[in-house]
Amino acid sequence: MRPVAVIGIGKTAFGAFPDRDLRSLAVEACRKGMQDANVTPSQIEAFYLGNFAGPSFVGQNHLAPYIAGAMDITGVPCTRLEAACASSGSAFFHAVSAVSAGLYDLVLVGGVEKMTSQPTPVVTEILAGAGDMLGEGRAGATFPALFAMIARRHMYRYGTTREQLASVAVKNHANGAKNPQAHMRKVITMEQALAGKPIAEPLTVYDCSLISDGAAAVVIAPLERAGEFTSRHAKILGIAQTSDHVALDEKDDITTFQAVKDAARKAYQMAGVTPQDIQFAELHDCFTIAEIVATEDLGFVKKGEGGPYALDGCTCLNGPRPINTSGGLKSKGHPVGATGVGQICDLVVQLRGEAGERQIARHSLGLAQNLGGSGATAVVTILGAA
Amino acid sequence: MNPGSGTIYTETLIYAAPQQFVADAPYQLVIVALDSGKRLTARIAGERVAIGDAVNFAEYRDGIPFFSKA
């Protein structure tokens, strides 16, 4: 297996774009990624696309060749992967695996979702399909409800508080307000976050990520060839994807994501680093509780200490380990199929020192954690500066 | 099949419902730790429940198991 590098990144803004269709978003991100990598569409040897529910949201199937064809990429394998909100994290994992194994050199990986063309109850119903529709889904579970039940249990077992949950939203909005590509560039106060409209108790609207349109893309290549294209590449030091049961009621302990723990252990081992070495991270804050649980499962803090860790400011831009300097899913937005590759782009921007007023001081080793459903898929990636 | 009784493992009160259940909102969704050792996602009929409360199976409505506080 050979080392692999990210040689180009591209993103659309995340937001609600009534005038944009799914394909145009994906094409924009992919073209930016190829331009950033100094490669042309004719050089791309394979295209992997992460997309959760294009067929449900916009009625379009066969998305990978549909998007690739719009860039005149034909005659190569074009494959869509679906793993709920980890769809493009999974696409990235499989693309890296293929390049690492020597199947291809230059591979384009995209992620896209077009969500805002449907009313919220319909979006809620489509998203619920990432759970078990014969069990929790039939009983009326929504994704906010599943994470609300995780939060309730975490609060019960570890004493996690509403203030600790809300502090994640306040911090991520503060970061997102400084990100020109974020969906909701709005600073919020603790008082606002605590007084938000209830969605599924104990979660309010401020605990939930956004319904967004958007796309992200990266170009990857063998590390030994990266220098042919750019000096601003990032090294993929460790990567793993793992799985767990889909239904929440089939998990032994819902206050932890076993798939995240498993993926993290493998990725740390591959990279030869420990959790304490990680300087900054993009974590899957689909709900505030998810960021808190992730900091525990990734080994940044001990189990049950994620709440105080968030509230104490350890994860702010100027804290000892900044988390979600992009604004996270909470403020940057969560076009679900674009999120995994979007996180990789966000890490690379920091690694290159190109994050502008969000730039952090220590930025040579970062981690991305992408979660599908209520934890049935997890992808953990560790990137290092060139 | 009667799932029997159990205790509340976790719960939430849903305000933002999927299209199909908009008319039911707000409604309480729970995971019951059944006396049989399994867990089951269910709804609550009647009084609100909290983690640790004992509950009994009440009925199926459209295939959805409903429990009530014991």
Interface residues (C-beta under 8 A of the other chain):
Chain A: T120 P121 V122 T124 E125 A128 G135 E136 R138 A139 G140 A141 T142 P144 A145 A148 M149 I150 R152 R153 Y156 K197 P198 I199 A200 E201 P202 L203 A247 L248 D249 E250 I254
Chain B: Y9 T10 E11 T12 L13 I14 Y15 A16 A17 P18 Q19 Q20 F21 V22 D24 P26 Y27 L29 V30 I31 R39 L40 T41 A42 R43 I51 G63 I64 P65
